[in-house]
Amino acid sequence: MPDYLKELLVTIHGLGEGFLGITLWTLVWTVIKIVILLAPVLFMVTYITLAERKIIGFMQVRYGPNRVGFWGILQPLADAVKLLFKELLLPEKADKAIFLLAPALTLVPALVAWAVIPFSPGIVLADINIGILYILAISSMGVYGIIMAGWGSNNRFSFLGGLRSAAQMVSYEVSMGFTLIPVVLLSGSLNLTDVVNAQKGMWFAIPLLPMFVIYFISVVAETNRSPFDLPEAEAELVAGFITEYSAMSSGLFFMGEYANMILVSFMGSILFLGGWLPPVPFLSFIPGIIWLGLKASMLLFVFLWIRATFPRYRYDQLMRLGWKVFLPISLAWIFITGLGVLLFGKA
């Protein structure tokens, strides 16, 4: 073989090894970052259930879980073990593939969306320029899991509950999406880091207070939380789209619900409450990730507070609120915000 061919092969081999090494290292490092991100998220999903039962118990002047571990601290682990060892029942005439895929399709989008959430400057898995669009696109996929659960169960009650839940989620996605447009207008960017940096002078919750209120109520409805938990209204629909589910498959639905609660709380903190920015400059010595966690915890507490306080809405009241109240107000505020940006400039 000529010498020049040997040199060419050696060069190609070296380039291939270098490229392969870079690719493998990038893949391994990405997997490590994903694990570091999802481990705390799954921990929060596990223990928000205990926090909910304790807080609601306190508000209703009764004890929450207090048997498993000190002060009931191991109750979520006991619940997880119970669900794992329970028998998974498959309805005889159900579409088994769709029936089993639906819970995963509900939980996975709630976890994938965390890729673009910035916890403090530079601490984000994927700092993309269309982070808000990414969140909206991923969160809308949860509707498919609920429809598939109702259809795959081959149960008229499950199917009706799935349709009601899908209609509810789609309706409130509209109003929630419109509440984000004024945020984009004021920040001039779809990047979540830029949105936080644009709030250094003033949190967007102050000039956009009606949008913040509509956003929060909309995400309560979109996550099927009380008082908008109509698909799970026992007197009407047994348990909605979850009627035929048991064991860990039903547990995945609840994990998806709590993961979405945590996600929208962090999103609300980033979009309207300044993200990792402190409320006053002299408190900037506290790490930003702590401020973000405190703000998200405050919104999560309101989620639980609402459940302990308000009765369930009727379905017609739910739809009227979304389409006849929130939609006109959000459209009007978009016009007002756009006019303000045109006259006075961005934040």
Rosetta silent file (secondary structure, phi, psi, omega in degrees, C-alpha in Angstrom):
SEQUENCE: MPDYLKELLVTIHGLGEGFLGITLWTLVWTVIKIVILLAPVLFMVTYITLAERKIIGFMQVRYGPNRVGFWGILQPLADAVKLLFKELLLPEKADKAIFLLAPALTLVPALVAWAVIPFSPGIVLADINIGILYILAISSMGVYGIIMAGWGSNNRFSFLGGLRSAAQMVSYEVSMGFTLIPVVLLSGSLNLTDVVNAQKGMWFAIPLLPMFVIYFISVVAETNRSPFDLPEAEAELVAGFITEYSAMSSGLFFMGEYANMILVSFMGSILFLGGWLPPVPFLSFIPGIIWLGLKASMLLFVFLWIRATFPRYRYDQLMRLGWKVFLPISLAWIFITGLGVLLFGKA
SCORE:     score description
SCORE:     0.000 S_00000001
   1 L     0.000  133.083  179.427    0.000    0.000    0.000 S_00000001
   2 L   -59.633  151.062 -177.599    1.398    3.439   -0.901 S_00000001
   3 H   -61.101  -37.059 -176.802    2.648    5.581    1.959 S_00000001
   4 H   -67.431  -31.062  176.439    0.177    8.398    1.243 S_00000001
   5 H   -69.879  -39.377  177.193   -2.755    5.958    1.603 S_00000001
   6 H   -61.146  -44.416  179.989   -1.384    4.716    4.930 S_00000001
   7 H   -63.328  -39.076  179.112   -1.082    8.290    6.204 S_00000001
   8 H   -64.337  -42.521  179.207   -4.632    9.045    5.046 S_00000001
   9 H   -64.128  -41.885  178.328   -6.033    5.971    6.844 S_00000001
  10 H   -62.060  -42.153  179.596   -4.176    6.858   10.049 S_00000001
  11 H   -63.043  -45.578  179.390   -5.511   10.414    9.882 S_00000001
  12 H   -62.575  -40.163  179.608   -9.098    9.205    9.291 S_00000001
  13 H   -63.745  -42.459  179.439   -8.760    6.695   12.164 S_00000001
  14 H   -65.257  -41.686  177.396   -7.518    9.404   14.530 S_00000001
  15 H   -63.103  -40.332  179.232  -10.316   11.764   13.552 S_00000001
  16 H   -62.684  -43.719  178.703  -12.847    8.950   14.045 S_00000001
  17 H   -63.772  -42.101  179.462  -11.534    8.158   17.524 S_00000001
  18 H   -63.742  -43.771  179.168  -11.569   11.828   18.478 S_00000001
  19 H   -64.233  -43.014  179.973  -15.100   12.327   17.192 S_00000001
  20 H   -64.104  -40.487  179.377  -16.299    9.147   18.889 S_00000001
  21 H   -63.621  -43.376  178.837  -14.662   10.171   22.163 S_00000001
  22 H   -63.639  -42.600 -178.815  -16.269   13.629   22.059 S_00000001
  23 H   -63.827  -45.080 -179.786  -19.652   12.141   21.199 S_00000001
  24 H   -64.473  -42.620 -179.821  -19.513    9.568   23.990 S_00000001
  25 H   -64.739  -40.426  177.114  -18.379   12.114   26.547 S_00000001
  26 H   -61.431  -42.528  179.714  -21.136   14.527   25.489 S_00000001
  27 H   -64.378  -46.345 -178.966  -23.689   11.742   25.798 S_00000001
  28 H   -63.785  -43.630 -178.628  -22.429   10.617   29.209 S_00000001
  29 H   -66.136  -36.724  176.882  -22.273   14.178   30.558 S_00000001
  30 H   -64.526  -42.255  178.287  -25.803   14.890   29.289 S_00000001
  31 H   -63.099  -41.044  178.437  -27.111   11.758   31.023 S_00000001
  32 H   -61.192  -43.742 -179.882  -25.374   12.815   34.260 S_00000001
  33 H   -65.689  -37.616  178.317  -26.985   16.272   34.082 S_00000001
  34 H   -63.401  -42.281  179.208  -30.402   14.741   33.415 S_00000001
  35 H   -64.289  -43.512  179.521  -30.051   12.502   36.485 S_00000001
  36 H   -62.173  -34.133  179.944  -28.919   15.458   38.622 S_00000001
  37 H   -76.263  -45.066 -172.493  -31.964   17.421   37.421 S_00000001
  38 H   -78.812  -25.700 -179.488  -34.619   14.723   37.701 S_00000001
  39 H   -59.490  -50.404  176.506  -33.567   13.284   41.080 S_00000001
  40 H   -64.746  -34.063  179.361  -34.674   16.391   43.058 S_00000001
  41 H   -62.999  -46.539  179.388  -37.797   16.701   40.891 S_00000001
  42 H   -66.544  -33.803  175.338  -38.871   13.130   41.651 S_00000001
  43 H   -63.111  -43.611  178.453  -38.060   13.705   45.326 S_00000001
  44 H   -64.968  -40.247  177.894  -40.336   16.766   45.321 S_00000001
  45 H   -59.887  -39.128 -179.174  -43.060   14.809   43.516 S_00000001
  46 H   -67.473  -45.248 -171.476  -42.846   12.150   46.222 S_00000001
  47 H   -92.903   -7.054  172.470  -42.967   14.465   49.204 S_00000001
  48 H   -68.843  -25.465  176.742  -45.473   17.022   47.911 S_00000001
  49 H   -65.623  -41.945  177.567  -48.056   14.309   48.593 S_00000001
  50 H   -66.813  -42.172  179.197  -47.070   14.276   52.275 S_00000001
  51 H   -61.023  -40.423  179.910  -47.022   18.080   52.408 S_00000001
  52 H   -62.079  -47.676 -177.375  -50.503   18.200   50.904 S_00000001
  53 H   -67.433  -35.844  178.343  -51.982   15.779   53.424 S_00000001
  54 H   -69.490  -45.190 -176.884  -50.264   17.506   56.344 S_00000001
  55 H   -67.138  -44.879  179.487  -51.263   21.028   55.295 S_00000001
  56 H   -65.933  -37.285  175.473  -54.871   20.128   54.529 S_00000001
  57 H   -61.130  -42.418  178.357  -55.050   18.193   57.808 S_00000001
  58 H   -63.399  -41.680 -179.025  -53.798   21.242   59.696 S_00000001
  59 H   -68.220  -28.398 -179.401  -56.351   23.486   57.954 S_00000001
  60 L   -98.869   13.131  176.406  -59.162   21.069   58.801 S_00000001
  61 L    54.427   57.633  175.904  -57.992   20.664   62.430 S_00000001
  62 L  -151.409  169.723  179.113  -57.086   16.994   62.196 S_00000001
  63 L   -82.176  143.266  167.418  -53.972   14.850   62.019 S_00000001
  64 L   -89.200 -164.358  177.212  -52.311   14.047   58.745 S_00000001
  65 L   -59.263  126.601 -178.780  -50.225   10.874   58.257 S_00000001
  66 L  -145.952   23.472 -176.836  -48.269   10.319   61.477 S_00000001
  67 L  -107.179  -39.150 -174.393  -47.682    6.563   61.766 S_00000001
  68 L   -91.567  106.474 -177.807  -44.952    5.620   59.279 S_00000001
  69 L    79.514  172.764  179.931  -41.674    7.095   60.491 S_00000001
  70 H   -64.165  122.095  177.997  -41.199   10.153   62.678 S_00000001
  71 H    60.456   23.719  179.226  -44.135   12.544   62.119 S_00000001
  72 H    75.514   20.652 -171.747  -45.184   10.410   59.136 S_00000001
  73 L   -68.568  -21.185 -179.249  -42.053   11.321   57.184 S_00000001
  74 L   -98.769    7.989 -178.455  -41.831    7.888   55.522 S_00000001
  75 H   -59.439  -42.433  178.147  -45.480    7.770   54.430 S_00000001
  76 H   -61.004  -36.075  177.899  -44.727    8.562   50.737 S_00000001
  77 H   -68.115  -38.890  177.255  -42.247    5.679   50.610 S_00000001
  78 H   -63.777  -39.657  177.628  -44.816    3.344   52.165 S_00000001
  79 H   -64.088  -40.746  179.676  -47.375    4.451   49.564 S_00000001
  80 H   -64.262  -43.336  178.721  -44.879    3.824   46.751 S_00000001
  81 H   -63.271  -41.474  178.804  -44.078    0.326   48.033 S_00000001
  82 H   -60.169  -45.348 -179.177  -47.796   -0.441   48.343 S_00000001
  83 H   -66.428  -36.458 -178.883  -48.460    0.643   44.741 S_00000001
  84 H   -66.615  -34.042 -175.804  -45.481   -1.315   43.418 S_00000001
  85 H   -94.745   -2.854  176.283  -46.622   -4.571   45.007 S_00000001
  86 L   -74.819  153.872  179.588  -50.297   -4.221   44.141 S_00000001
  87 L   -76.236  133.117  176.853  -51.669   -6.303   41.297 S_00000001
  88 L   -86.211  115.674 -177.926  -52.036   -4.481   37.988 S_00000001
  89 L   -96.256  129.263  177.529  -55.511   -5.233   36.639 S_00000001
  90 L  -110.078  120.969  176.718  -56.112   -5.062   32.887 S_00000001
  91 L   -57.213  142.562 -172.104  -59.742   -4.828   31.703 S_00000001
  92 L   -60.384  -41.908 -175.837  -60.582   -7.784   29.495 S_00000001
  93 L  -102.621   16.418  179.465  -61.677   -5.779   26.445 S_00000001
  94 L   -75.970  154.481  170.488  -59.295   -2.876   26.876 S_00000001
  95 L   -80.459   99.123 -166.765  -56.759   -1.886   24.236 S_00000001
  96 H   -62.897  -38.545 -179.463  -53.821   -3.033   26.319 S_00000001
  97 H   -63.018  -48.545  179.429  -51.084   -1.145   24.442 S_00000001
  98 H   -66.921  -39.429 -178.712  -52.899    2.188   24.693 S_00000001
  99 H   -59.694  -41.463 -178.003  -54.059    1.391   28.236 S_00000001
 100 H   -82.775  -26.439 -178.381  -50.476    0.863   29.453 S_00000001
 101 H   -78.654  -28.551 -173.903  -48.917    3.689   27.424 S_00000001
 102 H   -57.848  -46.562 -179.929  -51.316    6.396   28.639 S_00000001
 103 H   -60.894  -39.197  179.069  -49.897    6.828   32.198 S_00000001
 104 H   -65.904  -37.594 -179.236  -46.349    7.177   30.849 S_00000001
 105 H   -70.827  -16.261  174.207  -47.518    9.719   28.266 S_00000001
 106 H   -84.537  -38.955 -176.449  -48.977   11.762   31.112 S_00000001
 107 H   -81.155  -42.617 -172.146  -45.859   11.699   33.307 S_00000001
 108 H   -58.843  -47.034  178.400  -43.058   11.970   30.726 S_00000001
 109 H   -58.518  -34.036  179.450  -43.966   15.443   29.332 S_00000001
 110 H   -66.471  -24.802  177.700  -44.071   16.790   32.897 S_00000001
 111 H   -90.592  -37.787 -178.335  -40.458   15.619   33.340 S_00000001
 112 H   -64.908  -32.840 -177.097  -39.143   16.511   29.873 S_00000001
 113 H   -63.443  -20.954 -178.802  -40.279   20.131   30.269 S_00000001
 114 H   -68.422   -9.858 -176.951  -37.740   20.647   33.078 S_00000001
 115 H   -61.182  -28.747 -174.525  -34.929   20.704   30.495 S_00000001
 116 H  -107.198    6.348 -179.092  -35.355   24.454   29.884 S_00000001
 117 L   -80.588  116.806  176.853  -36.094   25.619   33.458 S_00000001
 118 L   -85.753  128.467 -178.433  -33.232   27.889   34.679 S_00000001
 119 L   -92.713  -25.601  173.420  -32.622   27.606   38.424 S_00000001
 120 E  -169.429  173.127 -176.351  -30.064   30.420   38.585 S_00000001
 121 L   -54.078  119.893  177.501  -27.671   32.070   36.106 S_00000001
 122 L    86.898  -12.897 -178.966  -26.018   29.299   34.086 S_00000001
 123 E   -97.790   85.569  179.568  -27.765   26.423   35.895 S_00000001
 124 L  -156.625  140.976 -177.298  -30.042   25.068   33.166 S_00000001
 125 L   -70.318  -44.509 -179.728  -29.913   21.874   31.143 S_00000001
 126 L  -138.523  102.257 -177.499  -30.816   23.478   27.781 S_00000001
 127 L   -88.000   71.616 -175.488  -30.754   27.280   27.596 S_00000001
 128 L   -88.433  158.376 -175.085  -32.657   27.518   24.301 S_00000001
 129 L   -80.405   -7.438  179.894  -34.026   30.725   22.805 S_00000001
 130 L  -121.379   43.025 -175.547  -37.586   29.390   22.519 S_00000001
 131 H   -59.303  -39.902 -178.555  -37.963   28.073   26.048 S_00000001
 132 H   -66.742  -41.994  177.473  -41.526   29.388   26.486 S_00000001
 133 H   -64.140  -37.944  178.727  -42.673   27.789   23.219 S_00000001
 134 H   -61.336  -44.930  179.259  -40.965   24.544   24.255 S_00000001
 135 H   -61.836  -45.035 -179.602  -42.876   24.504   27.555 S_00000001
 136 H   -63.108  -41.351 -178.778  -46.196   25.162   25.817 S_00000001
 137 H   -66.768  -44.427 -177.711  -45.562   22.453   23.227 S_00000001
 138 H   -69.262  -42.113 -177.271  -44.497   19.821   25.759 S_00000001
 139 H   -65.766  -29.173 -179.967  -47.257   20.584   28.268 S_00000001
 140 L   -70.665  -15.748 -179.290  -49.936   20.216   25.587 S_00000001
 141 L   -72.826  -19.967  179.894  -48.910   16.584   25.044 S_00000001
 142 H   -62.124  -24.085  179.024  -50.385   15.569   28.394 S_00000001
 143 H   -61.932  -37.541 -177.404  -53.855   15.797   26.839 S_00000001
 144 H   -63.596  -38.659  179.044  -53.083   12.785   24.639 S_00000001
 145 H   -62.279  -39.377 -178.993  -52.320   10.596   27.633 S_00000001
 146 H   -70.697  -41.808  177.238  -55.671   11.396   29.227 S_00000001
 147 H   -63.942  -42.156  178.799  -57.642   10.773   26.024 S_00000001
 148 H   -63.274  -36.638  179.235  -55.755    7.510   25.490 S_00000001
 149 H   -64.374  -43.425  179.363  -56.526    6.446   29.067 S_00000001
 150 H   -67.505  -40.959 -179.236  -60.239    7.013   28.577 S_00000001
 151 H   -72.480  -45.109 -175.613  -60.324    5.320   25.165 S_00000001
 152 H   -67.485  -21.477 -179.193  -58.043    2.406   26.001 S_00000001
 153 L   -73.009  -19.932 -176.902  -60.065    1.454   29.093 S_00000001
 154 L    55.422   43.075 -179.794  -63.111    0.543   26.964 S_00000001
 155 L  -132.025  126.949 -175.384  -65.308    1.970   29.701 S_00000001
 156 H   -62.520  -35.129  178.475  -67.979    4.570   28.966 S_00000001
 157 H   -67.713  -42.639  177.638  -67.362    6.343   32.281 S_00000001
 158 H   -63.968  -42.070 -178.832  -63.616    6.488   31.652 S_00000001
 159 H   -64.610  -43.692  178.627  -64.152    7.702   28.112 S_00000001
 160 H   -63.970  -41.462  177.377  -66.562   10.439   29.221 S_00000001
 161 H   -64.050  -38.332  177.953  -64.152   11.493   31.985 S_00000001
 162 H   -64.727  -41.386  179.001  -61.277   11.585   29.492 S_00000001
 163 H   -65.758  -42.448  178.810  -63.226   13.787   27.083 S_00000001
 164 H   -63.251  -42.241 -179.695  -64.245   16.181   29.834 S_00000001
 165 H   -66.547  -41.162  179.374  -60.698   16.423   31.087 S_00000001
 166 H   -63.635  -43.151  177.908  -59.311   16.960   27.572 S_00000001
 167 H   -61.716  -40.540  179.215  -61.853   19.724   26.890 S_00000001
 168 H   -64.167  -46.479 -177.187  -60.967   21.365   30.194 S_00000001
 169 H   -66.480  -42.938  179.593  -57.217   21.227   29.582 S_00000001
 170 H   -64.603  -40.655 -179.064  -57.445   22.521   26.011 S_00000001
 171 H   -61.907  -43.562 -176.512  -59.772   25.361   27.070 S_00000001
 172 H   -84.780  -14.466  170.073  -57.462   26.595   29.802 S_00000001
 173 H   -64.961  -33.181  179.636  -54.323   26.146   27.693 S_00000001
 174 H   -63.230  -53.003 -178.975  -55.700   28.954   25.534 S_00000001
 175 H   -66.220  -36.039  178.104  -56.032   31.416   28.400 S_00000001
 176 H   -64.963  -41.920  178.923  -52.721   30.289   29.910 S_00000001
 177 H   -62.975  -38.190  179.586  -50.936   30.810   26.586 S_00000001
 178 H   -68.473  -28.333  178.439  -52.385   34.305   26.238 S_00000001
 179 H   -69.413  -20.372 -178.905  -51.105   35.255   29.703 S_00000001
 180 H   -84.677  -19.351 -178.671  -47.551   34.577   28.523 S_00000001
 181 H   -63.571  -44.762  175.365  -47.718   36.964   25.552 S_00000001
 182 H   -59.950  -33.537  176.354  -47.472   40.137   27.718 S_00000001
 183 H   -62.943  -43.633  178.310  -44.443   38.590   29.437 S_00000001
 184 H   -65.139  -38.766  179.741  -42.794   38.071   26.036 S_00000001
 185 H   -64.187  -40.995 -178.486  -43.694   41.635   25.004 S_00000001
 186 H   -74.587  -35.557 -177.835  -42.127   43.144   28.130 S_00000001
 187 H   -87.697  -24.961 -178.907  -38.995   40.979   28.103 S_00000001
 188 L    72.624   20.678 -177.368  -38.530   40.926   24.329 S_00000001
 189 L  -155.722  152.895  172.282  -37.463   37.284   24.404 S_00000001
 190 L   -96.842   -1.145  178.815  -38.769   33.719   24.565 S_00000001
 191 L   -81.594  128.580 -174.770  -35.685   32.655   26.523 S_00000001
 192 H   -66.630  -32.593  176.343  -36.525   32.052   30.189 S_00000001
 193 H   -64.828  -41.697  177.507  -33.165   33.385   31.405 S_00000001
 194 H   -64.986  -35.213  178.701  -33.773   36.632   29.513 S_00000001
 195 H   -62.668  -42.571  178.525  -37.263   36.827   31.018 S_00000001
 196 H   -66.161  -45.265 -178.809  -35.798   36.682   34.530 S_00000001
 197 H   -62.990  -28.724  178.927  -33.084   39.247   33.735 S_00000001
 198 L   -71.256  -11.261 -177.649  -35.746   41.621   32.376 S_00000001
 199 L  -100.092   15.806 -179.078  -37.346   41.691   35.856 S_00000001
 200 L   -63.695  -33.475  178.774  -34.349   43.190   37.673 S_00000001
 201 L   -83.114  -38.530 -176.806  -36.124   46.527   38.015 S_00000001
 202 L  -157.847  133.313  175.785  -39.639   45.218   38.683 S_00000001
 203 L   -66.479  143.994 -178.109  -41.235   41.783   38.784 S_00000001
 204 L   -67.439  -16.830  178.225  -43.765   41.270   36.014 S_00000001
 205 L   -64.491  -20.105 -179.215  -46.396   40.281   38.594 S_00000001
 206 L   -79.455  -56.548  177.787  -46.799   43.994   39.408 S_00000001
 207 L   -74.143  -21.912 -177.593  -47.655   45.455   35.967 S_00000001
 208 L  -112.912   38.143 -176.393  -49.232   42.164   34.846 S_00000001
 209 H   -58.024  -44.734  177.029  -51.141   41.320   38.026 S_00000001
 210 H   -60.577  -36.366  178.643  -54.379   40.285   36.214 S_00000001
 211 H   -67.907  -36.778  178.476  -52.322   38.048   33.913 S_00000001
 212 H   -65.135  -42.537  178.963  -50.576   36.459   36.891 S_00000001
 213 H   -64.823  -44.971  179.682  -53.932   35.691   38.553 S_00000001
 214 H   -65.019  -39.747  177.454  -55.363   34.272   35.310 S_00000001
 215 H   -58.924  -46.741 -175.154  -52.190   32.234   34.749 S_00000001
 216 H   -67.647  -44.158  178.827  -52.378   30.668   38.178 S_00000001
 217 H   -64.290  -36.970  179.994  -56.093   29.831   38.002 S_00000001
 218 H   -65.575  -40.196 -179.661  -55.594   28.443   34.482 S_00000001
 219 H   -73.435  -28.127  172.639  -52.794   26.123   35.538 S_00000001
 220 H   -62.083  -42.806  178.945  -54.895   24.931   38.489 S_00000001
 221 H   -70.330  -38.425 -176.784  -57.582   23.969   35.968 S_00000001
 222 H   -69.115  -29.643  177.830  -55.090   22.513   33.494 S_00000001
 223 L   -88.399    8.114  177.570  -53.575   20.229   36.111 S_00000001
 224 L    59.175   36.168  179.024  -57.074   18.999   37.067 S_00000001
 225 L   -92.909  155.896  176.363  -56.668   20.220   40.618 S_00000001
 226 L   -59.528  139.034    9.469  -59.466   21.153   42.990 S_00000001
 227 L   -91.866   18.526 -179.309  -61.786   23.012   42.573 S_00000001
 228 L  -108.504   25.116 -177.785  -61.510   22.069   38.885 S_00000001
 229 L   -86.941   52.466 -175.581  -61.034   18.308   39.382 S_00000001
 230 H   -65.819  -35.640  178.725  -64.218   17.503   37.473 S_00000001
 231 H   -61.600  -20.611 -179.109  -62.929   14.337   35.760 S_00000001
 232 H  -106.529   21.958  179.195  -62.538   12.810   39.218 S_00000001
 233 L   -72.376  104.279 -170.762  -65.947   13.852   40.513 S_00000001
 234 H   -57.952  -40.289 -175.677  -66.924   10.603   42.215 S_00000001
 235 H   -68.501  -24.800 -175.795  -70.689   11.241   42.236 S_00000001
 236 H   -99.691  -45.481 -168.505  -70.751   11.907   38.481 S_00000001
 237 H  -129.912   27.206 -177.852  -68.033    9.866   36.812 S_00000001
 238 L    59.730  -92.215  174.469  -66.762    7.351   39.374 S_00000001
 239 L  -137.064   26.861  177.137  -63.087    8.353   39.004 S_00000001
 240 H    63.710 -142.469 -176.359  -63.024    9.710   35.470 S_00000001
 241 H   -68.724   -9.375 -179.071  -60.337    8.428   33.137 S_00000001
 242 H   -94.712    2.969 -172.293  -58.571    6.668   36.058 S_00000001
 243 L   -52.391  -45.609 -174.169  -61.556    4.397   36.819 S_00000001
 244 L   -89.275    1.287 -175.128  -59.998    1.209   35.392 S_00000001
 245 L   -93.242  147.751 -179.572  -56.445    1.881   36.571 S_00000001
 246 L  -145.257  172.363  174.434  -54.843    0.263   39.590 S_00000001
 247 H    54.243 -140.013 -172.355  -51.464   -0.234   41.247 S_00000001
 248 H   -73.290  -20.698  177.853  -48.540    1.729   39.800 S_00000001
 249 H   -65.593  -39.670  174.156  -50.375    2.665   36.603 S_00000001
 250 H   -71.151  -32.583  177.201  -52.728    4.871   38.623 S_00000001
 251 H   -61.811  -34.609  178.584  -49.724    6.041   40.619 S_00000001
 252 H   -65.462  -35.473  176.090  -48.116    7.354   37.417 S_00000001
 253 H   -62.499  -44.314  179.992  -51.161    9.537   36.785 S_00000001
 254 H   -68.731  -35.481  175.123  -50.862   11.065   40.234 S_00000001
 255 H   -62.630  -41.272  177.127  -47.111   11.510   39.782 S_00000001
 256 H   -62.679  -38.801  178.960  -47.810   13.343   36.526 S_00000001
 257 H   -63.643  -46.810 -178.903  -50.336   15.582   38.278 S_00000001
 258 H   -71.800  -34.198  176.411  -47.925   16.545   41.055 S_00000001
 259 H   -63.979  -38.650  176.855  -44.996   16.918   38.622 S_00000001
 260 H   -67.382  -37.760  176.235  -47.108   19.340   36.590 S_00000001
 261 H   -58.208  -47.296 -178.783  -48.021   21.247   39.759 S_00000001
 262 H   -65.731  -41.015 -179.300  -44.359   21.713   40.606 S_00000001
 263 H   -61.499  -49.691 -177.189  -43.475   22.621   37.010 S_00000001
 264 H   -69.347  -25.582  175.308  -46.133   25.341   36.646 S_00000001
 265 H   -69.112  -43.164  175.802  -45.183   26.741   40.070 S_00000001
 266 H   -65.230  -39.475  178.270  -41.564   27.132   38.957 S_00000001
 267 H   -63.126  -44.236  177.997  -42.769   28.574   35.645 S_00000001
 268 H   -61.448  -37.586  177.945  -44.977   31.097   37.439 S_00000001
 269 H   -65.977  -39.039 -178.816  -42.049   32.103   39.646 S_00000001
 270 H   -72.940  -41.604 -173.470  -39.796   32.599   36.612 S_00000001
 271 H   -79.257  -33.360 -171.973  -42.325   34.423   34.441 S_00000001
 272 H  -121.920  -23.279 -172.883  -43.956   36.703   37.003 S_00000001
 273 L  -112.425   20.181  173.161  -42.026   36.669   40.300 S_00000001
 274 L    81.571    7.331  176.099  -38.485   37.354   39.143 S_00000001
 275 L    57.433 -120.723 -178.251  -37.185   33.786   39.185 S_00000001
 276 L   -86.914    2.652 -178.827  -33.981   33.651   41.202 S_00000001
 277 L   -74.922  138.868  178.463  -33.896   37.430   41.803 S_00000001
 278 L   -73.388  157.149  179.544  -34.286   38.512   45.463 S_00000001
 279 L   -65.853  -31.155  176.581  -37.236   40.752   46.416 S_00000001
 280 L  -133.228  146.466 -172.912  -34.822   43.497   47.556 S_00000001
 281 H   -59.706  -33.034 -174.643  -31.202   44.007   46.404 S_00000001
 282 H   -71.350   -6.662  176.034  -29.576   43.752   49.865 S_00000001
 283 H   -97.673   14.655 -176.265  -30.685   40.087   50.072 S_00000001
 284 L   -70.745   -9.593  178.213  -28.710   39.158   46.971 S_00000001
 285 L   -72.076  -18.109  176.095  -26.132   37.302   49.099 S_00000001
 286 L   -78.140  132.724 -178.252  -28.639   34.419   49.384 S_00000001
 287 L   -55.033  142.099 -176.335  -28.201   31.988   46.449 S_00000001
 288 H   -62.098  -33.705 -178.326  -30.699   32.515   43.645 S_00000001
 289 H   -64.140  -28.397  176.940  -31.808   28.892   43.577 S_00000001
 290 H   -70.015  -42.392  177.958  -33.094   29.312   47.158 S_00000001
 291 H   -61.927  -43.010  179.474  -35.193   32.339   46.149 S_00000001
 292 H   -62.533  -41.809  178.590  -36.637   30.415   43.213 S_00000001
 293 H   -64.211  -39.040  179.332  -37.451   27.470   45.471 S_00000001
 294 H   -66.126  -41.984  179.739  -39.156   29.712   48.039 S_00000001
 295 H   -65.844  -44.137  178.459  -41.320   31.399   45.405 S_00000001
 296 H   -64.176  -37.761  178.179  -42.312   28.071   43.843 S_00000001
 297 H   -64.271  -36.276  177.682  -43.079   26.682   47.325 S_00000001
 298 H   -63.488  -43.330  178.735  -45.359   29.637   47.988 S_00000001
 299 H   -67.477  -37.344  176.596  -47.328   28.924   44.802 S_00000001
 300 H   -63.942  -38.657  177.052  -47.495   25.222   45.660 S_00000001
 301 H   -60.729  -38.573  178.497  -48.871   26.119   49.082 S_00000001
 302 H   -65.948  -36.840  173.776  -51.651   28.100   47.364 S_00000001
 303 H   -53.025  -49.277 -177.050  -52.434   24.988   45.277 S_00000001
 304 H   -71.816  -36.511  178.490  -52.984   23.035   48.498 S_00000001
 305 H   -61.123  -43.368  179.313  -54.761   25.891   50.231 S_00000001
 306 H   -61.367  -40.770 -179.090  -57.302   26.090   47.396 S_00000001
 307 H   -63.724  -34.621 -178.681  -58.036   22.375   47.684 S_00000001
 308 H   -80.428   -7.706 -169.743  -58.790   22.710   51.385 S_00000001
 309 H  -113.523  -47.591 -167.164  -61.030   25.751   50.882 S_00000001
 310 L   -99.224  143.955  173.641  -63.160   25.768   47.739 S_00000001
 311 L   -76.818  166.587 -176.899  -65.929   23.387   46.639 S_00000001
 312 L   -72.353  139.510  176.325  -65.870   21.796   43.179 S_00000001
 313 L   -73.942  155.326  166.543  -67.106   23.851   40.225 S_00000001
 314 L   -78.281  158.962 -175.484  -69.874   22.699   37.911 S_00000001
 315 H   -65.724  -39.000  179.710  -68.758   21.920   34.370 S_00000001
 316 H   -67.546  -34.508  175.810  -70.692   24.805   32.807 S_00000001
 317 H   -65.405  -39.604  179.209  -69.179   27.208   35.358 S_00000001
 318 H   -60.194  -49.906 -178.032  -65.721   25.905   34.497 S_00000001
 319 H   -68.528  -37.025  178.037  -66.157   26.477   30.764 S_00000001
 320 H   -63.405  -40.994  179.712  -67.811   29.860   31.220 S_00000001
 321 H   -61.586  -42.438 -177.377  -64.912   31.053   33.372 S_00000001
 322 H   -71.571  -46.326 -171.773  -62.337   30.023   30.780 S_00000001
 323 H   -90.707  -32.054 -174.595  -64.005   31.204   27.583 S_00000001
 324 H  -102.266  -13.254 -179.319  -66.188   34.146   28.688 S_00000001
 325 H  -115.500  -60.132 -174.910  -64.087   35.666   31.469 S_00000001
 326 H   -67.251  -42.795 -176.830  -60.399   34.791   31.171 S_00000001
 327 H   -62.128  -49.068  177.733  -60.139   34.908   27.378 S_00000001
 328 H   -63.050  -39.959 -179.278  -61.545   38.467   26.939 S_00000001
 329 H   -64.369  -44.478 -179.013  -59.519   39.818   29.870 S_00000001
 330 H   -65.194  -39.642  177.117  -56.272   38.282   28.605 S_00000001
 331 H   -63.544  -41.288  178.920  -56.862   39.590   25.072 S_00000001
 332 H   -64.542  -39.558 -178.331  -57.544   43.066   26.438 S_00000001
 333 H   -71.945  -29.234  173.353  -54.394   42.981   28.561 S_00000001
 334 H   -62.181  -43.634  178.764  -52.325   41.890   25.559 S_00000001
 335 H   -63.242  -44.412 -179.417  -53.577   44.989   23.734 S_00000001
 336 H   -63.976  -42.703  179.826  -52.808   47.225   26.729 S_00000001
 337 H   -65.066  -44.699  178.225  -49.322   45.740   27.135 S_00000001
 338 H   -60.357  -40.839  178.103  -48.554   46.060   23.424 S_00000001
 339 H   -64.423  -40.519  178.549  -49.684   49.686   23.471 S_00000001
 340 H   -65.233  -40.682  177.827  -47.524   50.373   26.521 S_00000001
 341 H   -64.284  -38.768  179.480  -44.464   48.775   24.902 S_00000001
 342 H   -64.488  -38.906 -175.715  -45.070   50.813   21.737 S_00000001
 343 H   -84.780  -38.476 -170.727  -45.310   54.088   23.655 S_00000001
 344 H  -116.898   -5.680 -179.412  -42.777   53.588   26.450 S_00000001
 345 L    88.975  174.931 -178.530  -40.514   50.743   25.289 S_00000001
 346 L   -76.789  172.517 -179.787  -39.763   47.356   26.868 S_00000001
 347 L   -63.840    0.000    0.000  -39.000   46.708   30.538 S_00000001
